[in-house]
């Protein structure tokens, strides 16, 4: 895979969440356009680099809510990309179950992610990730209620079904891509709407686990978007005015002259 790169910058938010504005992107994120020469059309691609990305992490473990407290856990990354005039949302899922949370589960299969989103978003699955090919809207995941969207392996219901094709402990993380549309939206404004929604406390996200070797054998685990306020910049101490400095120098010189005259 070819990786193209150029100038990038990032902002560290309270050492927890990182908002990245970058122009370093893998070739899989590039769009192409056909070109034409004279009367003949060619398929020579013209690459359209994403101009910016805005990335946020979310953690899922019993600390944030769990139906069975098994200790099943996950980490998810949401990355908003601006590609020309289009917005792409990449979501990466990672099963992080390690026996250190809840009842100490060491094995669990991640079979679903559900999350809330702004009501005016129009989200559609562009590229599935591994076995996660089923895109859901208005996802019901009791007892946590209904979520805007969900993604899972192909199954009859989001909450239940065959777990064999999910993400097991030790499996590589998988990434899927969504097309995101909305009036006047850019990757930057979409990412802000997303984080503002979770800051408000009215949104939630959750993961579904099966084949868990603790508790009742399955779990539904809530997550939290890792966002924090950027601390305000430090205030500069104003430097003494030039006039005050000159006046001080003149006063010292006058005192020296007076002393010399008295001698």
C-alpha positions in Angstrom: 0.0 0.0 0.0 1.4 3.4 -1.0 1.2 6.2 1.6 1.3 9.8 0.5 2.2 12.5 3.0 2.7 16.2 3.4 2.4 18.8 6.2 0.5 17.8 9.3 -0.4 19.2 12.7 -2.1 17.9 15.8 -3.6 19.2 19.0 -3.3 17.2 22.2 -6.4 17.6 24.3 -5.8 17.2 28.1 -3.6 14.2 27.3 -6.6 12.0 26.6 -8.2 12.7 23.2 -6.4 13.8 20.2 -7.9 16.0 17.5 -5.7 15.5 14.5 -5.7 17.8 11.5 -3.5 16.0 9.0 -2.6 15.5 5.4 -1.0 12.0 5.7 -3.3 9.4 4.2 -3.1 5.9 2.8 -3.7 5.3 -0.8 -7.0 3.4 0.1 -8.4 6.8 1.2 -7.8 8.4 -2.2 -10.6 9.2 -4.7 -10.0 9.1 -8.4 -11.5 11.0 -11.4 -11.5 9.9 -15.1 -9.7 12.2 -17.5 -10.2 12.8 -21.2 -7.8 13.7 -24.0 -9.4 15.1 -27.1 -12.2 12.9 -28.3 -10.9 9.8 -26.5 -11.6 9.1 -22.9 -9.0 7.5 -20.7 -9.1 5.9 -17.2 -6.0 7.7 -16.0 -6.8 8.4 -12.3 -6.4 11.9 -10.8 -5.9 11.5 -7.1 -8.0 13.7 -4.8 -6.2 13.9 -1.4 -8.3 14.4 1.8 -7.5 17.9 2.9 -8.1 17.2 6.6 -9.0 14.5 9.1 -10.6 14.8 12.6 -10.0 11.8 14.8 -11.6 10.7 18.1 -11.2 7.6 20.3 -13.9 5.9 22.3 -13.5 3.3 25.1 -16.0 0.6 26.1 -15.7 -1.1 29.4 -17.8 -1.8 32.6 -16.8 1.6 34.0 -19.2 3.3 31.6 -22.0 0.7 32.0 -22.5 -3.0 31.4 -25.4 -5.4 31.6 -23.3 -8.4 32.9 -20.1 -6.7 34.1 -18.1 -9.5 32.4 -15.1 -7.3 31.7 -15.5 -7.5 27.9 -14.1 -4.3 26.4 -13.3 -2.5 23.2 -11.7 0.6 21.7 -13.2 2.4 18.7 -11.8 5.2 16.6 -14.0 7.7 14.6 -12.1 9.5 11.9 -13.8 12.3 9.8 -12.1 12.8 6.4 -12.7 15.6 3.9 -12.2 14.2 0.4 -12.9 16.9 -2.1 -16.4 18.0 -1.5 -17.3 14.7 0.2 -17.1 13.5 3.8 -16.0 10.0 4.7 -16.3 8.6 8.2 -13.8 5.8 9.0 -14.7 3.6 12.0 -12.1 1.2 13.4 -13.1 -1.5 15.9 -10.7 -3.3 18.3 -11.5 -6.0 20.8 -9.5 -5.1 23.9 -10.8 -7.7 26.4 -7.9 -8.7 28.6 -9.1 -10.1 31.9 -8.5 -6.9 33.9 -12.0 -5.5 34.1 -15.3 -6.6 35.7 -15.5 -10.3 36.3 -12.2 -10.9 34.5 -13.3 -12.2 31.1 -10.4 -13.2 28.9 -12.4 -14.3 25.9 -15.2 -12.4 24.2 -16.4 -11.9 20.6 -17.3 -8.4 19.6 -20.4 -8.6 17.3 -21.8 -5.1 17.1 -21.3 -1.3 17.6 -24.2 1.0 18.0 -23.9 4.8 18.3 -25.9 8.0 18.2 -25.4 10.8 15.7 -26.9 14.2 14.9 -30.5 13.8 13.5 -29.7 15.6 10.2 -26.9 13.3 9.2 -27.4 10.9 6.3 -25.0 8.0 6.9 -24.5 5.0 4.6 -22.0 2.2 4.5 -19.4 2.6 1.8 -16.8 -0.1 2.5 -17.5 -2.9 5.0 -14.7 -4.0 7.4 -14.0 -7.7 7.6 -17.2 -9.5 8.5 -19.0 -6.3 9.6 -21.2 -5.9 6.5 -24.6 -5.2 8.1 -25.5 -1.6 8.5 -28.5 -0.8 10.8 -30.6 2.3 11.5 -32.6 2.9 14.7 -30.8 0.1 16.6 -32.7 -1.3 19.6 -30.3 -2.6 22.2 -32.1 -3.1 25.5 -31.7 -1.9 28.3 -29.8 1.0 26.8 -32.6 2.0 24.3 -32.4 3.0 20.7 -29.3 4.2 18.8 -29.1 6.1 15.5 -26.8 3.6 13.7 -25.2 0.2 14.1 -22.8 -2.0 12.3 -22.4 -5.8 12.8 -21.8 -9.1 10.9 -24.7 -10.2 8.8 -27.4 -11.5 11.2 -31.2 -11.4 11.7 -31.1 -9.0 14.6 -28.5 -6.6 16.1 -28.8 -8.0 19.6 -28.6 -11.7 18.8 -27.4 -14.2 16.2 -24.3 -16.3 15.2 -21.2 -14.9 16.9 -18.6 -16.9 15.0 -17.8 -14.2 12.5 -17.3 -11.4 15.1 -14.0 -10.0 16.3 -12.3 -12.3 18.8 -9.6 -11.5 21.4 -6.3 -11.3 19.5 -7.9 -10.6 16.1 -6.6 -7.6 14.2 -8.7 -4.4 14.4 -11.0 -3.8 11.4 -11.9 -0.6 9.7 -15.0 0.3 7.7 -15.9 3.5 5.8 -19.2 5.4 5.6 -20.4 8.2 3.3 -21.6 11.1 5.4 -24.0 13.8 3.9 -25.8 16.8 5.3 -26.6 20.3 4.3 -23.6 22.5 4.5 -21.5 19.8 6.2 -17.7 19.5 6.1 -15.6 17.0 7.9 -14.7 19.7 10.5 -18.3 20.8 11.2 -19.5 17.1 11.2 -16.8 16.2 13.8 -17.8 19.2 15.9 -21.5 18.2 15.8 -20.5 14.7 16.8 -18.4 15.7 19.8 -20.9 18.4 20.9 -23.7 15.8 20.9 -21.7 13.6 23.3 -20.6 16.5 25.4 -24.2 17.4 25.9 -24.8 14.1 27.6 -27.8 13.2 25.4 -26.0 10.7 23.2 -24.6 7.2 23.9 -22.8 4.4 22.2 -22.5 0.7 23.1 -20.9 -2.6 21.9 -22.4 -6.1 21.9 -20.4 -9.1 22.9 -21.1 -12.8 22.7 -19.1 -16.0 23.5 -17.8 -14.4 26.8 -16.1 -16.7 29.3 -17.5 -14.8 32.3 -20.9 -14.0 33.8 -23.8 -15.2 31.6 -21.8 -15.6 28.4 -22.7 -12.3 26.7 -22.6 -8.6 27.5 -23.7 -5.2 26.3 -21.1 -2.6 27.2 -21.5 1.2 27.0 -18.7 3.5 25.8 -17.5 7.0 26.2 -16.0 9.4 23.7 -12.7 10.6 24.9 -13.0 14.3 24.6 -12.0 17.2 26.8 -11.8 20.9 26.7 -8.7 22.6 25.5 -7.2 24.6 28.3 -7.2 28.4 27.7 -3.9 29.9 26.6 -1.7 31.4 29.4 -1.9 35.1 29.8 1.2 37.1 28.9 2.7 39.3 31.6 2.9 42.8 30.0 6.4 44.1 29.6 7.3 47.5 31.3 6.6 50.4 29.0 9.6 52.0 27.2 8.9 55.4 28.8 9.0 53.9 32.3 12.3 52.3 31.6 13.9 55.6 30.3 12.5 57.5 33.2 14.2 55.0 35.6 17.5 55.3 33.8 17.3 59.1 33.9 16.5 59.1 37.6 19.5 56.9 38.4 21.8 59.1 36.3 20.5 62.3 38.1 21.2 60.7 41.5 24.8 59.8 40.5 25.4 63.4 39.3 24.0 64.8 42.6 26.3 62.6 44.7 29.3 63.6 42.6 28.5 67.3 43.1 28.2 67.0 46.9 31.7 65.5 47.0 
